[in-house]
Amino acid sequence: MRPQNRFSKILFFSLVLAGMLLLGCESTPKEIKEQPPPDASSVETSPAEHAAAKEREGERSVSSSQQGEQEATKEQEASLDRSEESEATPKPMSKEQLMLSVIQAAGQRFTPVRRNNGTPLLAIQDIDQNGEDDAFVLTVEQNGQSIFQSDLGNVKRLYQSQAKPVNYYLSVYFQIRGKLISMYRIPFGGRMVLDGFRTFHLRKNALYPYAVEAAFQNHDGLAIEWVIFSSYNQFSLFSMHRSVSIGSFVEDIDDDGLLDIVEWHKGIEEGTGYETFLTWYRWNGTNFGEEGATNIVRNLNTFLSLLEEAILTDNPQKLTPYLSRPVELQKSNDLLKSIFTPLDESSIENSLDYCDEIVSIIYPPILENPFDLDSSSGKSVPLDLRLICKNSESLLCRMELAISKNPFVAPQYRIIVR
């Protein structure tokens, strides 16, 4: 056999054997046991998958970093806003700064009246309640020249021919965010002599009503001007005058916690004498309005007649509402002993005991107001009188009378019990 044929045969048998072996492997399947699913951490990934995962992780890292940067930026912006707000809201002025600003804000036409130490004549009050003090300044038209309270208050100006009235104003400045703003300039008119300038509250321990008072001496007496603030943006005016025949006093006469104004003026009244008329002005929330009116002399004479009638008719209980305090009456003349003071201390009580019956009381003629209405101590006065007894005894004694705190309601007068 040729070598070529032999090689062909060998190659043929080799191919057959390889095919049989291959068929034998497919016919005997291998058993594969079910494995539990792998954990995500143990999964091996291809290089491409690993790169993609890294890219996603980087995106998350970049996103988290951007969010942190945004939060930091917002915090910086808030801090900057707070810093700018702090810079934009300056601290309130001190009293010294406020005074200096008032002088600068007055301008050329108006100038603050100055005290002798050079500071402006003003009152400081946070009227708008924003935490910053406001200024109430007495100013004059003086073309920017300094003018002092001592010069304006010199009474000689009333008699100097070259002295002219000065135009006064109440200038009100509000302090807002550390700056003064001119809010009101209220005229008081032309005045000769400055008498005083002050502020006060009409109600104790309350901001409103808040009153500014300026007083001026003129040829005919004292003029008093009030500017009353019922709120920071609402005010009213009230004028008073004091002279020989006109006057006023300020007091809480009805005990409502607010100051009242009582004006009085004197005039001739036929059948009475030199009468004193009273007018009561009461605060109504926005201004002072007239609340009542009465007189003194005519009503006082009526009261004394009532007193005489009660004593002559032996009816002391009738006088109980008019006594300054209650009196225990055990004997018929206990009332007389409690209201009459002896002018002769050694004999009055014995004399009253011997006065079996009073038939008449002689009062001095009352033709004008005996009370000093401008003084709290002048609200009571002594009255000397004579008691005429039935047994012809004549007793000189003294009684003290007081005008009530509120003379516009009954009783207008009271007897002071000793």
C-alpha positions as CSV (number, residue, x, y, z in Angstrom):
1,M,0.0,0.0,0.0
2,R,1.2,3.3,-0.8
3,P,2.1,5.7,1.9
4,Q,-0.3,8.3,0.7
5,N,-3.3,5.9,1.0
6,R,-2.1,4.8,4.4
7,F,-2.1,8.5,5.6
8,S,-5.6,9.0,4.2
9,K,-7.0,6.1,6.1
10,I,-5.4,7.2,9.4
11,L,-6.9,10.7,8.9
12,F,-10.4,9.2,8.2
13,F,-10.4,7.0,11.3
14,S,-9.3,9.9,13.5
15,L,-12.1,12.1,12.3
16,V,-14.6,9.3,13.0
17,L,-13.3,8.7,16.5
18,A,-13.5,12.4,17.2
19,G,-17.1,12.5,16.1
20,M,-18.0,9.6,18.3
21,L,-16.4,11.2,21.3
22,L,-18.3,14.4,20.6
23,L,-21.6,12.7,20.4
24,G,-20.9,10.8,23.6
25,C,-20.5,14.1,25.5
26,E,-23.9,15.5,24.4
27,S,-25.8,12.4,25.2
28,T,-24.7,12.4,28.9
29,P,-26.0,15.8,30.4
30,K,-24.2,17.0,33.5
31,E,-26.5,17.7,36.6
32,I,-26.3,21.4,37.7
33,K,-27.2,22.2,41.2
34,E,-29.3,25.4,41.8
35,Q,-27.2,28.1,43.5
36,P,-28.5,31.0,45.6
37,P,-28.5,34.4,43.9
38,P,-25.3,36.3,44.6
39,D,-25.1,39.4,46.6
40,A,-24.7,42.7,44.9
41,S,-21.3,43.2,46.5
42,S,-19.9,40.0,45.3
43,V,-21.1,40.3,41.7
44,E,-18.2,40.7,39.5
45,T,-18.7,43.0,36.6
46,S,-17.0,43.5,33.4
47,P,-14.6,46.5,32.9
48,A,-17.3,48.4,31.0
49,E,-19.9,47.8,33.6
50,H,-17.4,48.8,36.3
51,A,-16.6,52.0,34.5
52,A,-20.3,52.8,34.2
53,A,-20.9,52.2,37.9
54,K,-18.0,54.5,38.7
55,E,-19.4,57.2,36.5
56,R,-22.8,57.0,38.2
57,E,-21.1,57.1,41.6
58,G,-19.2,60.1,40.5
59,E,-22.4,61.8,39.4
60,R,-24.0,61.2,42.8
61,S,-20.9,62.5,44.4
62,V,-20.9,65.6,42.2
63,S,-24.7,66.1,42.9
64,S,-24.1,65.8,46.7
65,S,-21.2,68.2,46.5
66,Q,-23.3,70.7,44.5
67,Q,-26.1,70.5,47.0
68,G,-23.6,71.2,49.8
69,E,-22.2,74.1,47.9
70,Q,-25.8,75.5,47.4
71,E,-26.6,75.2,51.1
72,A,-23.3,76.9,52.0
73,T,-24.1,79.7,49.5
74,K,-27.6,80.1,51.0
75,E,-26.1,80.3,54.5
76,Q,-23.6,82.9,53.3
77,E,-26.3,84.9,51.6
78,A,-28.4,84.8,54.8
79,S,-25.4,85.9,56.9
80,L,-24.8,88.7,54.4
81,D,-28.4,89.8,54.5
82,R,-28.2,89.9,58.3
83,S,-25.0,91.9,58.2
84,E,-26.6,94.3,55.6
85,E,-29.7,94.6,57.8
86,S,-27.6,95.3,60.8
87,E,-25.7,98.0,58.9
88,A,-29.0,99.4,57.5
89,T,-30.6,99.8,61.0
90,P,-28.3,102.1,63.0
91,K,-28.6,102.4,66.8
92,P,-31.0,105.0,68.2
93,M,-29.4,108.4,68.9
94,S,-28.2,109.2,72.4
95,K,-29.6,112.3,74.1
96,E,-26.5,114.4,73.0
97,Q,-26.8,113.2,69.4
98,L,-30.5,114.0,69.4
99,M,-29.9,117.5,70.6
100,L,-27.2,118.1,68.0
101,S,-29.5,116.7,65.2
102,V,-32.3,119.0,66.3
103,I,-30.1,122.1,65.9
104,Q,-29.0,120.9,62.5
105,A,-32.5,120.0,61.4
106,A,-34.0,123.3,62.3
107,G,-32.8,125.0,59.2
108,Q,-32.1,128.7,58.6
109,R,-35.6,130.2,59.2
110,F,-36.3,128.5,62.5
111,T,-34.0,128.0,65.4
112,P,-34.5,126.2,68.7
113,V,-34.7,128.2,71.9
114,R,-31.6,127.4,73.9
115,R,-31.0,127.0,77.5
116,N,-28.2,128.9,79.2
117,N,-25.9,126.0,78.6
118,G,-26.5,126.1,74.9
119,T,-28.7,123.0,74.6
120,P,-32.1,123.3,72.9
121,L,-35.2,123.7,75.0
122,L,-36.9,120.4,74.3
123,A,-38.6,117.3,75.7
124,I,-37.7,113.8,74.7
125,Q,-40.4,111.1,74.4
126,D,-40.8,108.0,72.2
127,I,-44.2,109.1,71.1
128,D,-44.6,106.7,68.2
129,Q,-43.3,103.8,70.3
130,N,-40.7,102.5,67.8
131,G,-37.9,102.3,70.3
132,E,-36.3,105.6,69.3
133,D,-36.7,108.9,71.1
134,D,-38.5,111.7,69.5
135,A,-38.1,115.4,70.2
136,F,-40.6,118.2,71.0
137,V,-38.7,121.4,70.5
138,L,-39.7,125.0,71.2
139,T,-38.5,127.0,68.2
140,V,-38.8,130.6,67.0
141,E,-38.4,132.4,63.7
142,Q,-34.9,133.9,64.1
143,N,-33.1,133.3,60.7
144,G,-30.7,130.7,62.2
145,Q,-29.4,133.0,65.0
146,S,-29.0,131.5,68.4
147,I,-31.5,132.8,71.0
148,F,-31.6,132.0,74.7
149,Q,-34.4,131.2,77.1
150,S,-33.0,133.8,79.6
151,D,-33.4,136.6,77.0
152,L,-36.9,135.6,75.9
153,G,-38.0,135.2,79.5
154,N,-36.9,138.6,80.6
155,V,-40.0,140.4,81.9
156,K,-38.5,143.8,81.0
157,R,-39.5,143.0,77.4
158,L,-43.1,143.9,78.4
159,Y,-42.0,147.5,79.0
160,Q,-39.4,148.0,76.3
161,S,-40.7,149.9,73.4
162,Q,-38.2,148.3,71.0
163,A,-39.2,144.8,72.0
164,K,-41.4,143.0,69.5
165,P,-43.5,139.8,69.8
166,V,-41.6,136.7,68.9
167,N,-43.3,134.0,66.8
168,Y,-43.1,130.7,68.7
169,Y,-43.6,127.1,67.3
170,L,-43.7,123.6,68.7
171,S,-41.5,121.6,66.3
172,V,-42.0,117.9,66.5
173,Y,-39.3,115.5,65.2
174,F,-39.7,111.8,64.9
175,Q,-36.6,109.6,65.0
176,I,-36.9,106.8,62.4
177,R,-34.0,104.4,61.8
178,G,-31.6,106.8,63.5
179,K,-32.6,109.9,61.5
180,L,-34.7,112.8,62.5
181,I,-37.8,113.6,60.4
182,S,-39.7,116.8,60.9
183,M,-43.3,115.8,61.5
184,Y,-45.2,118.9,62.8
185,R,-44.6,122.6,63.3
186,I,-47.5,124.0,65.4
187,P,-47.7,127.8,65.8
188,F,-48.2,129.4,69.2
189,G,-48.3,132.9,67.7
190,G,-46.5,136.1,68.6
191,R,-45.6,136.4,72.3
192,M,-43.7,138.9,74.4
193,V,-42.2,136.9,77.3
194,L,-41.5,133.2,77.5
195,D,-42.7,132.0,81.0
196,G,-42.2,128.2,80.8
197,F,-42.1,125.0,78.7
198,R,-42.9,121.5,80.0
199,T,-44.5,118.2,79.1
200,F,-46.6,115.8,81.1
201,H,-49.0,112.9,80.9
202,L,-52.7,113.4,81.5
203,R,-53.0,109.8,82.9
204,K,-50.4,108.5,85.4
205,N,-48.2,105.6,84.1
206,A,-49.6,105.9,80.6
207,L,-48.1,107.4,77.4
208,Y,-51.3,108.9,76.1
209,P,-52.6,111.5,76.3
210,Y,-49.3,113.3,76.2
211,A,-49.3,117.1,76.7
212,V,-46.8,119.8,75.8
213,E,-47.3,123.1,77.6
214,A,-45.9,126.5,76.6
215,A,-46.6,129.5,78.8
216,F,-46.2,133.2,77.9
217,Q,-46.4,136.5,79.7
218,N,-48.4,139.2,77.9
219,H,-49.5,142.6,78.9
220,D,-52.9,141.2,79.9
221,G,-51.7,138.2,81.9
222,L,-50.4,134.7,81.4
223,A,-51.3,132.7,78.3
224,I,-51.0,128.9,78.5
225,E,-51.0,126.8,75.4
226,W,-51.4,123.0,75.4
227,V,-50.8,120.6,72.5
228,I,-52.3,117.2,73.5
229,F,-51.3,114.0,71.6
230,S,-54.0,111.3,71.8
231,S,-51.8,109.2,69.5
232,Y,-48.6,109.8,67.6
233,N,-50.5,111.1,64.6
234,Q,-53.4,112.9,66.3
235,F,-53.3,116.0,68.5
236,S,-55.6,118.7,69.7
237,L,-55.1,122.2,71.2
238,F,-56.3,123.9,74.3
239,S,-55.7,127.5,75.4
240,M,-56.0,129.0,78.9
241,H,-55.6,132.5,80.3
242,R,-54.8,133.8,83.7
243,S,-55.3,137.3,85.0
244,V,-57.0,139.1,87.9
245,S,-60.5,138.0,86.8
246,I,-59.7,134.7,84.9
247,G,-57.9,131.6,86.1
248,S,-57.8,127.8,86.0
249,F,-56.5,124.8,87.8
250,V,-55.7,121.3,86.6
251,E,-56.7,118.3,88.8
252,D,-58.4,114.9,88.5
253,I,-61.6,116.1,90.1
254,D,-63.7,113.1,89.2
255,D,-61.1,110.4,90.1
256,D,-61.2,108.7,86.7
257,G,-57.4,108.8,86.4
258,L,-57.3,111.7,83.9
259,L,-56.5,115.3,84.6
260,D,-59.4,117.7,84.2
261,I,-59.3,121.5,83.6
262,V,-61.4,123.8,85.7
263,E,-61.6,127.4,84.5
264,W,-63.0,130.2,86.6
265,H,-63.9,133.8,85.8
266,K,-65.3,136.6,87.9
267,G,-68.0,139.0,87.1
268,I,-70.7,141.2,88.6
269,E,-74.0,139.4,89.2
270,E,-77.0,141.4,90.4
271,G,-78.3,140.4,93.8
272,T,-75.1,138.3,94.4
273,G,-72.1,140.4,94.2
274,Y,-68.8,139.6,92.5
275,E,-69.7,136.1,91.3
276,T,-67.2,133.4,90.3
277,F,-68.3,131.1,87.5
278,L,-66.7,127.7,87.1
279,T,-66.4,125.6,83.9
280,W,-65.3,122.0,83.8
281,Y,-63.4,120.6,80.8
282,R,-63.0,116.9,80.6
283,W,-60.9,114.7,78.3
284,N,-63.2,112.7,75.9
285,G,-60.5,110.6,74.2
286,T,-59.4,113.1,71.5
287,N,-59.8,116.6,73.1
288,F,-61.1,118.5,76.1
289,G,-64.8,119.2,75.9
290,E,-67.0,121.2,78.3
291,E,-68.6,118.9,80.9
292,G,-70.3,121.2,83.3
293,A,-70.7,124.7,84.8
294,T,-71.6,126.1,88.2
295,N,-71.1,129.2,90.4
296,I,-69.6,129.7,93.9
297,V,-71.0,132.8,95.7
298,R,-74.7,132.2,95.0
299,N,-74.5,128.5,95.9
300,L,-72.5,129.1,99.0
301,N,-75.1,131.5,100.4
302,T,-77.8,128.9,99.6
303,F,-75.7,126.3,101.5
304,L,-75.4,128.6,104.6
305,S,-79.2,129.1,104.6
306,L,-79.6,125.3,104.6
307,L,-77.2,125.0,107.5
308,E,-79.1,127.6,109.5
309,E,-82.4,126.0,108.8
310,A,-81.2,122.6,110.0
311,I,-79.8,124.1,113.3
312,L,-82.9,126.2,114.0
313,T,-85.3,123.4,113.4
314,D,-83.2,121.0,115.6
315,N,-82.8,118.6,112.6
316,P,-79.0,117.8,112.6
317,Q,-79.5,114.7,110.5
318,K,-80.3,117.0,107.6
319,L,-76.6,118.1,107.7
320,T,-75.1,114.6,107.6
321,P,-74.4,114.6,103.8
322,Y,-72.5,117.8,104.2
323,L,-70.1,116.8,107.0
324,S,-66.5,115.9,106.3
325,R,-66.9,112.8,108.4
326,P,-69.7,111.1,110.4
327,V,-70.5,112.4,113.9
328,E,-72.1,110.4,116.6
329,L,-75.0,112.5,118.1
330,Q,-75.9,111.7,121.6
331,K,-77.0,115.1,122.8
332,S,-78.9,117.8,121.0
333,N,-75.9,120.1,120.9
334,D,-73.3,117.5,119.9
335,L,-73.4,118.7,116.4
336,L,-72.8,122.3,117.4
337,K,-69.7,121.2,119.4
338,S,-68.3,119.2,116.5
339,I,-68.6,121.9,113.8
340,F,-68.1,125.2,115.8
341,T,-64.7,126.1,117.1
342,P,-64.8,128.6,120.1
343,L,-63.1,131.9,119.7
344,D,-62.9,131.9,123.5
345,E,-61.6,128.4,124.2
346,S,-62.4,128.7,127.9
347,S,-66.1,129.3,127.6
348,I,-67.5,128.1,124.3
349,E,-68.6,124.6,125.4
350,N,-70.1,125.9,128.6
351,S,-71.8,128.6,126.6
352,L,-73.2,126.1,124.2
353,D,-74.5,124.1,127.1
354,Y,-76.2,127.2,128.5
355,C,-77.6,128.1,125.1
356,D,-81.0,126.4,125.5
357,E,-82.0,127.1,121.9
358,I,-80.5,128.9,118.9
359,V,-82.9,131.3,117.3
360,S,-80.6,132.9,114.7
361,I,-77.2,132.6,113.0
362,I,-75.6,135.8,111.8
363,Y,-73.1,135.2,108.9
364,P,-70.8,137.8,107.5
365,P,-71.9,139.0,104.1
366,I,-70.4,136.8,101.3
367,L,-70.2,138.9,98.2
368,E,-67.3,137.1,96.4
369,N,-65.5,133.8,96.3
370,P,-63.6,133.2,99.6
371,F,-61.7,130.1,98.2
372,D,-58.3,130.2,96.6
373,L,-58.9,127.9,93.7
374,D,-55.4,127.9,92.4
375,S,-54.1,126.3,95.6
376,S,-55.0,123.0,97.1
377,S,-54.6,124.4,100.6
378,G,-57.1,127.2,99.7
379,K,-60.0,124.8,99.1
380,S,-61.2,125.3,102.7
381,V,-61.7,128.6,104.6
382,P,-62.7,129.6,108.1
383,L,-66.0,131.5,108.6
384,D,-66.7,133.5,111.7
385,L,-70.3,133.8,112.7
386,R,-72.5,134.6,115.7
387,L,-75.1,132.3,117.3
388,I,-78.1,134.1,118.9
389,C,-79.7,132.1,121.7
390,K,-83.2,132.2,122.9
391,N,-82.0,133.2,126.4
392,S,-80.4,136.3,124.8
393,E,-76.9,134.8,124.9
394,S,-74.8,135.7,121.9
395,L,-72.0,133.3,121.0
396,L,-69.1,134.1,118.7
397,C,-67.6,131.1,117.1
398,R,-65.8,129.8,114.0
399,M,-66.8,127.2,111.4
400,E,-64.5,125.8,108.6
401,L,-66.1,125.3,105.2
402,A,-64.5,123.4,102.2
403,I,-65.4,123.4,98.6
404,S,-65.6,119.8,97.3
405,K,-62.9,118.3,95.1
406,N,-65.5,118.1,92.3
407,P,-67.7,121.2,92.8
408,F,-69.9,120.3,89.8
409,V,-71.6,117.4,91.7
410,A,-73.5,117.6,95.0
411,P,-72.6,118.4,97.7
412,Q,-70.6,121.3,96.4
413,Y,-69.6,122.4,100.0
414,R,-68.8,120.5,103.2
415,I,-68.5,121.4,106.8
416,I,-65.1,120.4,108.3
417,V,-65.8,118.4,111.5
418,R,-63.2,119.1,114.2
